[in-house]
Amino acid sequence: MSVNNEPLIDTFGRKVEYLRMSVTDRCDFRCVYCMSEDPVFLKREQVLTLEEMAAIGKAFSEMGVSKIRLTGGEPLVRSDCTQLVEQLGRLPGITDLAMTTNGSRLAKYAQQLKDAGLKRLNISLDTLKPELFTELTRTGKLERVLASIDAARDVGFERIKLNAVILKGQNDNEVVDLVNFCRDREIDISFIEEMPLGHAAGRSEDRFCSSDEVQELIEAHYPLTESLSKTAGPSRYFQMADSPIRIGFISPHSHNFCSECNRVRLTVEGRLLLCLGNENSVDLKAELRNHPGDIEHLKQVIRAAVMRKPEQHIFSHNADVQILRFMSHTGG
């Protein structure tokens, strides 16, 4: 094995096996915890091309990364997203190709994505109330997302998971309703603590809802036991005795998962983020454009970058913001 193809292991002994790749900063929603109400989007020349994204995916796959998740913004607002799925799906080392979507356009593309090689879907759904859905997303229509969930099930995606961000005073009274929605459809769900990225509307310590609080709400109805199944992501999974679904908790504040972090993130601008809670990054777009076609150089740059991956993030759930970029710029 060439040195450039050896596994990516950082200075803390963590093996990087998972790449989250943002394909666009654009989105047809304006979720209150994700972006500003009137965002400014990147110019076309600032954004990675499909070919550049495919090259980065290939480089990572040759260094032991087996999972790639496509994110946004909303990945399906990019017209060539299915082509990227096809190219990444053909990489021999990628065994888990997934996508996180808001579901607004998924009904139209579900079959194409399945045929192109996409394995799994995460669909964001924070509420089952149409008016609150539009309030939280500012522009979204709940019925379109529900139709997309049905479409994804109909075309045969085997592991569909919902992602829900719970905010006190807004949707914390729907936790059990969301669980029941998933029980009825036999799909998984992860509850995610709000992350302090960007100056999101209304963020305050009062609206933060911890994973422990969400778990307590569920266990008042359904006792949970920790699941033995483990994925490449940060969710801690639990199960109920009378249902096959998994309930996950992603807890960057209350249950720090940095010691097991196997992930890096690629922004749509081509910056390799080594930690979600840290501005330390490497400009892979510049390397690609200064050294076109040289994948060995690209792998050397990635390998050197991973050695700078920090030991942990430090988040606060009060009104202070440590990271100025929004989640829509980060890729989830």
HUCOR-V641595 format. One record per residue. PHI is phi as a letter, one per 40 degrees, with the letter a starting at -180 (999 if undefined). NEAR is the number of other ideal C-beta (glycine too) atoms within 10 Angstrom. D_CENTER is the distance of its C-alpha to the mean C-alpha in Angstrom with 1 decimal. Layout:
phi=<PHI/PHI>
near=<NEAR/NEAR>
d_center=<D_CENTER/D_CENTER>
This chain:
phi=<999/c/d/c/b/c/d/c/b/c/c/b/g/c/c/c/b/b/b/c/b/c/c/a/c/c/a/c/b/b/d/c/c/b/a/c/c/b/c/b/c/c/c/d/c/c/b/d/c/d/c/c/c/c/c/c/d/c/c/c/c/c/b/g/c/b/b/b/b/c/b/b/f/b/d/c/c/c/c/c/c/c/c/c/d/c/c/c/c/c/c/c/c/c/b/b/b/b/a/b/b/c/g/c/b/c/d/c/b/d/c/c/c/c/c/c/h/c/c/b/b/b/b/c/a/c/a/b/b/d/c/c/d/c/c/c/c/g/b/c/b/d/c/c/c/c/c/c/c/c/c/c/c/c/c/h/c/c/b/c/b/c/b/b/c/c/b/c/g/b/b/c/c/b/d/c/c/c/c/c/d/c/d/c/b/f/b/c/a/b/c/b/c/c/b/c/b/g/c/c/c/g/c/a/c/c/c/c/b/c/d/c/c/c/c/c/c/c/c/c/b/b/d/b/b/c/c/c/c/b/b/c/c/c/c/c/b/b/b/b/c/b/a/c/c/b/b/b/b/b/b/c/c/c/b/d/b/c/c/b/c/b/b/b/b/b/c/c/c/g/c/c/c/c/a/c/b/a/c/c/a/b/c/c/c/c/c/c/c/c/b/c/g/c/c/c/c/d/c/c/c/c/c/c/c/c/c/c/c/c/c/a/c/b/b/b/c/c/c/c/b/c/b/c/c/c/d/c/c/c/g/g>
near=<7/9/9/16/14/13/12/22/15/19/11/12/7/18/13/23/19/22/27/22/23/29/26/23/25/18/23/16/25/18/21/22/21/27/24/15/9/6/16/7/16/15/7/7/6/12/21/24/15/15/14/17/26/18/20/25/24/19/24/29/20/20/20/15/26/16/23/27/23/28/25/28/29/24/30/26/19/19/9/14/26/17/14/21/25/17/18/24/17/13/19/7/17/20/12/17/22/21/25/21/26/26/26/22/17/25/19/13/22/25/14/14/26/16/13/19/16/23/18/19/25/22/22/22/22/25/22/16/15/13/9/15/21/15/14/21/23/14/12/23/14/18/10/17/24/18/16/24/23/14/17/25/16/11/15/9/22/8/14/18/22/25/21/21/23/25/21/16/11/18/22/14/13/19/22/13/13/22/23/15/18/22/17/10/13/11/20/21/25/22/27/22/23/23/23/22/23/21/11/18/13/12/22/12/11/11/17/20/21/19/21/13/16/22/18/11/18/20/12/10/11/17/12/15/9/9/15/7/9/10/19/16/20/22/24/17/19/18/19/18/8/8/15/9/18/20/25/22/23/18/20/21/16/14/14/16/16/18/10/10/22/17/23/26/21/27/24/27/16/23/22/24/25/22/21/22/18/16/12/12/20/18/16/24/20/12/20/24/13/10/14/11/8/14/15/13/16/22/21/16/19/24/18/10/22/20/11/15/23/16/12/14/18/12/19/12/19/11/13/10/14/13/20/10/16/19/23/27/24/24/26/21>
d_center=<31.3/31.1/29.9/27.1/25.8/25.9/22.8/20.7/21.8/21.6/24.5/23.5/23.6/19.8/19.0/16.0/14.9/11.2/10.0/6.7/8.7/8.8/11.7/12.9/13.1/14.9/14.1/16.8/15.7/16.4/14.6/16.6/14.1/12.0/14.9/18.7/20.9/22.3/19.8/21.2/19.4/19.9/22.9/22.7/24.1/21.5/18.7/18.3/20.1/19.0/21.5/20.1/16.6/18.3/20.5/17.8/16.1/19.7/20.4/17.6/18.6/22.1/21.3/19.9/16.2/15.8/12.1/10.1/6.8/7.5/5.8/8.3/10.0/10.6/10.9/13.9/16.0/16.5/19.5/19.2/15.7/17.6/19.7/16.9/15.7/19.4/19.8/16.9/18.0/21.4/20.6/22.5/20.3/17.0/17.2/13.7/12.2/9.3/7.6/5.5/8.6/10.8/13.5/16.1/17.1/15.9/19.5/20.9/18.7/18.0/21.0/20.6/17.1/18.5/21.6/19.8/18.2/14.8/14.6/12.0/10.2/7.9/9.8/9.8/13.3/14.8/18.5/21.0/23.4/23.8/25.1/22.6/19.7/21.3/22.0/18.4/17.0/20.4/20.7/19.0/21.1/20.3/22.4/20.4/17.2/19.5/21.1/17.9/17.2/20.8/20.6/17.8/19.9/23.0/22.0/21.2/17.6/18.2/15.1/13.5/11.5/11.3/9.2/11.9/12.5/16.2/18.6/22.2/24.7/22.4/20.7/21.5/24.4/22.2/20.4/23.0/23.0/19.3/20.1/23.2/21.4/19.3/22.4/24.3/21.9/21.0/17.3/15.0/13.4/11.4/12.6/10.8/13.1/13.2/12.6/15.5/14.2/16.6/19.5/18.0/20.7/22.4/20.5/22.9/23.5/25.0/21.9/19.7/19.4/18.8/17.6/21.2/22.4/20.1/21.2/24.8/24.5/23.5/26.1/28.8/28.5/26.9/27.4/24.5/24.8/22.4/21.1/22.1/19.2/16.7/13.4/11.8/9.1/10.2/11.3/15.1/16.4/19.6/21.8/24.7/28.1/28.5/25.2/23.2/19.8/17.5/16.5/13.8/13.6/11.0/13.7/13.4/16.8/18.9/18.0/17.0/15.4/16.1/19.0/16.8/14.0/13.7/10.9/11.2/9.4/11.3/11.7/13.4/16.6/16.5/16.1/14.9/13.5/14.7/13.3/11.0/14.3/16.6/17.8/19.0/18.0/19.7/20.4/19.9/20.9/24.3/24.8/24.2/26.5/29.1/29.2/28.6/28.4/28.6/25.8/27.6/27.6/23.8/23.4/25.8/23.8/20.5/22.5/24.2/21.0/19.5/22.8/21.9/18.8/19.7/20.5/18.5/16.9/19.1/17.7/20.1/19.7/22.7/23.1/23.0/20.2/19.8/17.2/18.3/15.4/13.3/9.5/10.3/11.8/9.3/6.4/4.1>
